Amino acid sequence: MRAYYVYLLTNANHTVLYIGVTNNLTRRVAEHKAGMHQGFTKKYNVHKLVHFETFPDVNAAIAREKQLKAGSRAKKLALVHINNPTWQELAE
């Protein structure tokens, strides 16, 4: 059975958040770290994985991605803090 992932990345200074969906989390994070694709994550050097969720269905993963993207930064940071209680963001 295939798994799908919704993931949150940040940069070294924790000033930027990025949300994405993939079916291979390891590969996708490696692509972000290598700067393989032009765009937001390469421009802002966003490649530090701070949160992910697993889904059995791609439609559920996409729905969750949209839900997270529509939420406030505070809600996203609260989600990150659940699994990373010592993580400190620098920008509010």
mmCIF file of the C-alpha atoms, coordinates in Angstrom:
data_MODEL
# 
_entry.id   MODEL 
# 
loop_
_atom_site.group_PDB 
_atom_site.id 
_atom_site.type_symbol 
_atom_site.label_atom_id 
_atom_site.label_alt_id 
_atom_site.label_comp_id 
_atom_site.label_asym_id 
_atom_site.label_entity_id 
_atom_site.label_seq_id 
_atom_site.pdbx_PDB_ins_code 
_atom_site.Cartn_x 
_atom_site.Cartn_y 
_atom_site.Cartn_z 
_atom_site.occupancy 
_atom_site.B_iso_or_equiv 
_atom_site.pdbx_formal_charge 
_atom_site.auth_seq_id 
_atom_site.auth_comp_id 
_atom_site.auth_asym_id 
_atom_site.auth_atom_id 
_atom_site.pdbx_PDB_model_num 
ATOM 1  C CA . MET A 1 1  ? 0.000  0.000  0.000  1.00 0.00 ? 1  MET A CA 1 
ATOM 2  C CA . ARG A 1 2  ? 1.328  3.448  -0.940 1.00 0.00 ? 2  ARG A CA 1 
ATOM 3  C CA . ALA A 1 3  ? 1.615  6.189  1.662  1.00 0.00 ? 3  ALA A CA 1 
ATOM 4  C CA . TYR A 1 4  ? 1.350  9.924  1.071  1.00 0.00 ? 4  TYR A CA 1 
ATOM 5  C CA . TYR A 1 5  ? 2.921  12.606 3.208  1.00 0.00 ? 5  TYR A CA 1 
ATOM 6  C CA . VAL A 1 6  ? 2.125  16.204 4.028  1.00 0.00 ? 6  VAL A CA 1 
ATOM 7  C CA . TYR A 1 7  ? 5.286  17.894 5.252  1.00 0.00 ? 7  TYR A CA 1 
ATOM 8  C CA . LEU A 1 8  ? 6.469  21.214 6.653  1.00 0.00 ? 8  LEU A CA 1 
ATOM 9  C CA . LEU A 1 9  ? 9.919  22.567 5.942  1.00 0.00 ? 9  LEU A CA 1 
ATOM 10 C CA . THR A 1 10 ? 11.699 25.640 7.230  1.00 0.00 ? 10 THR A CA 1 
ATOM 11 C CA . ASN A 1 11 ? 15.006 27.394 6.642  1.00 0.00 ? 11 ASN A CA 1 
ATOM 12 C CA . ALA A 1 12 ? 17.985 27.549 9.017  1.00 0.00 ? 12 ALA A CA 1 
ATOM 13 C CA . ASN A 1 13 ? 16.672 30.713 10.701 1.00 0.00 ? 13 ASN A CA 1 
ATOM 14 C CA . HIS A 1 14 ? 13.107 29.363 11.030 1.00 0.00 ? 14 HIS A CA 1 
ATOM 15 C CA . THR A 1 15 ? 11.748 32.458 9.289  1.00 0.00 ? 15 THR A CA 1 
ATOM 16 C CA . VAL A 1 16 ? 9.986  30.677 6.425  1.00 0.00 ? 16 VAL A CA 1 
ATOM 17 C CA . LEU A 1 17 ? 7.529  27.759 6.344  1.00 0.00 ? 17 LEU A CA 1 
ATOM 18 C CA . TYR A 1 18 ? 6.774  25.579 3.331  1.00 0.00 ? 18 TYR A CA 1 
ATOM 19 C CA . ILE A 1 19 ? 4.057  22.917 3.080  1.00 0.00 ? 19 ILE A CA 1 
ATOM 20 C CA . GLY A 1 20 ? 4.025  20.171 0.464  1.00 0.00 ? 20 GLY A CA 1 
ATOM 21 C CA . VAL A 1 21 ? 2.687  16.715 -0.430 1.00 0.00 ? 21 VAL A CA 1 
ATOM 22 C CA . THR A 1 22 ? 4.676  13.727 -1.680 1.00 0.00 ? 22 THR A CA 1 
ATOM 23 C CA . ASN A 1 23 ? 4.576  9.955  -1.926 1.00 0.00 ? 23 ASN A CA 1 
ATOM 24 C CA . ASN A 1 24 ? 8.283  9.614  -1.045 1.00 0.00 ? 24 ASN A CA 1 
ATOM 25 C CA . LEU A 1 25 ? 9.290  11.859 1.834  1.00 0.00 ? 25 LEU A CA 1 
ATOM 26 C CA . THR A 1 26 ? 12.968 10.896 1.910  1.00 0.00 ? 26 THR A CA 1 
ATOM 27 C CA . ARG A 1 27 ? 13.432 11.593 -1.801 1.00 0.00 ? 27 ARG A CA 1 
ATOM 28 C CA . ARG A 1 28 ? 11.489 14.838 -1.707 1.00 0.00 ? 28 ARG A CA 1 
ATOM 29 C CA . VAL A 1 29 ? 13.401 16.293 1.249  1.00 0.00 ? 29 VAL A CA 1 
ATOM 30 C CA . ALA A 1 30 ? 16.663 15.316 -0.459 1.00 0.00 ? 30 ALA A CA 1 
ATOM 31 C CA . GLU A 1 31 ? 15.498 17.146 -3.599 1.00 0.00 ? 31 GLU A CA 1 
ATOM 32 C CA . HIS A 1 32 ? 14.770 20.272 -1.529 1.00 0.00 ? 32 HIS A CA 1 
ATOM 33 C CA . LYS A 1 33 ? 18.198 20.062 0.144  1.00 0.00 ? 33 LYS A CA 1 
ATOM 34 C CA . ALA A 1 34 ? 19.925 19.670 -3.229 1.00 0.00 ? 34 ALA A CA 1 
ATOM 35 C CA . GLY A 1 35 ? 18.005 22.624 -4.705 1.00 0.00 ? 35 GLY A CA 1 
ATOM 36 C CA . MET A 1 36 ? 16.935 20.450 -7.629 1.00 0.00 ? 36 MET A CA 1 
ATOM 37 C CA . HIS A 1 37 ? 13.849 22.494 -8.488 1.00 0.00 ? 37 HIS A CA 1 
ATOM 38 C CA . GLN A 1 38 ? 13.570 26.208 -9.129 1.00 0.00 ? 38 GLN A CA 1 
ATOM 39 C CA . GLY A 1 39 ? 11.125 28.010 -6.895 1.00 0.00 ? 39 GLY A CA 1 
ATOM 40 C CA . PHE A 1 40 ? 10.326 29.038 -3.371 1.00 0.00 ? 40 PHE A CA 1 
ATOM 41 C CA . THR A 1 41 ? 12.317 26.402 -1.466 1.00 0.00 ? 41 THR A CA 1 
ATOM 42 C CA . LYS A 1 42 ? 15.465 26.958 -3.503 1.00 0.00 ? 42 LYS A CA 1 
ATOM 43 C CA . LYS A 1 43 ? 15.174 30.750 -3.359 1.00 0.00 ? 43 LYS A CA 1 
ATOM 44 C CA . TYR A 1 44 ? 14.761 30.813 0.430  1.00 0.00 ? 44 TYR A CA 1 
ATOM 45 C CA . ASN A 1 45 ? 16.962 27.758 1.200  1.00 0.00 ? 45 ASN A CA 1 
ATOM 46 C CA . VAL A 1 46 ? 14.066 25.874 2.794  1.00 0.00 ? 46 VAL A CA 1 
ATOM 47 C CA . HIS A 1 47 ? 15.071 22.282 3.468  1.00 0.00 ? 47 HIS A CA 1 
ATOM 48 C CA . LYS A 1 48 ? 14.791 21.518 7.195  1.00 0.00 ? 48 LYS A CA 1 
ATOM 49 C CA . LEU A 1 49 ? 11.979 19.030 7.877  1.00 0.00 ? 49 LEU A CA 1 
ATOM 50 C CA . VAL A 1 50 ? 10.072 20.022 11.031 1.00 0.00 ? 50 VAL A CA 1 
ATOM 51 C CA . HIS A 1 51 ? 6.786  18.097 10.716 1.00 0.00 ? 51 HIS A CA 1 
ATOM 52 C CA . PHE A 1 52 ? 5.099  15.454 8.602  1.00 0.00 ? 52 PHE A CA 1 
ATOM 53 C CA . GLU A 1 53 ? 1.862  13.474 8.570  1.00 0.00 ? 53 GLU A CA 1 
ATOM 54 C CA . THR A 1 54 ? 1.134  10.183 6.787  1.00 0.00 ? 54 THR A CA 1 
ATOM 55 C CA . PHE A 1 55 ? -2.025 9.372  4.813  1.00 0.00 ? 55 PHE A CA 1 
ATOM 56 C CA . PRO A 1 56 ? -3.152 6.217  2.963  1.00 0.00 ? 56 PRO A CA 1 
ATOM 57 C CA . ASP A 1 57 ? -5.023 8.245  0.336  1.00 0.00 ? 57 ASP A CA 1 
ATOM 58 C CA . VAL A 1 58 ? -3.669 11.017 -1.893 1.00 0.00 ? 58 VAL A CA 1 
ATOM 59 C CA . ASN A 1 59 ? -6.944 12.951 -1.732 1.00 0.00 ? 59 ASN A CA 1 
ATOM 60 C CA . ALA A 1 60 ? -6.818 13.000 2.072  1.00 0.00 ? 60 ALA A CA 1 
ATOM 61 C CA . ALA A 1 61 ? -3.215 14.238 1.938  1.00 0.00 ? 61 ALA A CA 1 
ATOM 62 C CA . ILE A 1 62 ? -4.097 17.015 -0.499 1.00 0.00 ? 62 ILE A CA 1 
ATOM 63 C CA . ALA A 1 63 ? -7.083 18.049 1.622  1.00 0.00 ? 63 ALA A CA 1 
ATOM 64 C CA . ARG A 1 64 ? -4.849 18.246 4.702  1.00 0.00 ? 64 ARG A CA 1 
ATOM 65 C CA . GLU A 1 65 ? -2.253 20.272 2.777  1.00 0.00 ? 65 GLU A CA 1 
ATOM 66 C CA . LYS A 1 66 ? -4.939 22.787 1.798  1.00 0.00 ? 66 LYS A CA 1 
ATOM 67 C CA . GLN A 1 67 ? -6.202 22.920 5.373  1.00 0.00 ? 67 GLN A CA 1 
ATOM 68 C CA . LEU A 1 68 ? -2.707 23.648 6.696  1.00 0.00 ? 68 LEU A CA 1 
ATOM 69 C CA . LYS A 1 69 ? -1.965 26.247 4.033  1.00 0.00 ? 69 LYS A CA 1 
ATOM 70 C CA . ALA A 1 70 ? -5.203 28.064 4.896  1.00 0.00 ? 70 ALA A CA 1 
ATOM 71 C CA . GLY A 1 71 ? -4.304 28.195 8.594  1.00 0.00 ? 71 GLY A CA 1 
ATOM 72 C CA . SER A 1 72 ? -2.413 30.927 10.369 1.00 0.00 ? 72 SER A CA 1 
ATOM 73 C CA . ARG A 1 73 ? 1.315  30.858 10.981 1.00 0.00 ? 73 ARG A CA 1 
ATOM 74 C CA . ALA A 1 74 ? 0.582  30.487 14.701 1.00 0.00 ? 74 ALA A CA 1 
ATOM 75 C CA . LYS A 1 75 ? -1.396 27.293 14.067 1.00 0.00 ? 75 LYS A CA 1 
ATOM 76 C CA . LYS A 1 76 ? 1.404  25.897 11.909 1.00 0.00 ? 76 LYS A CA 1 
ATOM 77 C CA . LEU A 1 77 ? 3.985  26.662 14.580 1.00 0.00 ? 77 LEU A CA 1 
ATOM 78 C CA . ALA A 1 78 ? 1.796  25.064 17.261 1.00 0.00 ? 78 ALA A CA 1 
ATOM 79 C CA . LEU A 1 79 ? 1.659  21.918 15.131 1.00 0.00 ? 79 LEU A CA 1 
ATOM 80 C CA . VAL A 1 80 ? 5.434  21.889 14.799 1.00 0.00 ? 80 VAL A CA 1 
ATOM 81 C CA . HIS A 1 81 ? 5.831  22.331 18.572 1.00 0.00 ? 81 HIS A CA 1 
ATOM 82 C CA . ILE A 1 82 ? 3.710  19.246 19.328 1.00 0.00 ? 82 ILE A CA 1 
ATOM 83 C CA . ASN A 1 83 ? 6.434  16.918 18.059 1.00 0.00 ? 83 ASN A CA 1 
ATOM 84 C CA . ASN A 1 84 ? 9.378  19.312 18.494 1.00 0.00 ? 84 ASN A CA 1 
ATOM 85 C CA . PRO A 1 85 ? 8.866  20.971 21.906 1.00 0.00 ? 85 PRO A CA 1 
ATOM 86 C CA . THR A 1 86 ? 12.391 22.432 21.985 1.00 0.00 ? 86 THR A CA 1 
ATOM 87 C CA . TRP A 1 87 ? 12.142 23.957 18.510 1.00 0.00 ? 87 TRP A CA 1 
ATOM 88 C CA . GLN A 1 88 ? 12.371 27.728 18.715 1.00 0.00 ? 88 GLN A CA 1 
ATOM 89 C CA . GLU A 1 89 ? 11.117 29.934 15.924 1.00 0.00 ? 89 GLU A CA 1 
ATOM 90 C CA . LEU A 1 90 ? 12.774 33.282 15.391 1.00 0.00 ? 90 LEU A CA 1 
ATOM 91 C CA . ALA A 1 91 ? 10.066 35.086 13.457 1.00 0.00 ? 91 ALA A CA 1 
ATOM 92 C CA . GLU A 1 92 ? 6.495  35.581 14.549 1.00 0.00 ? 92 GLU A CA 1 
# 
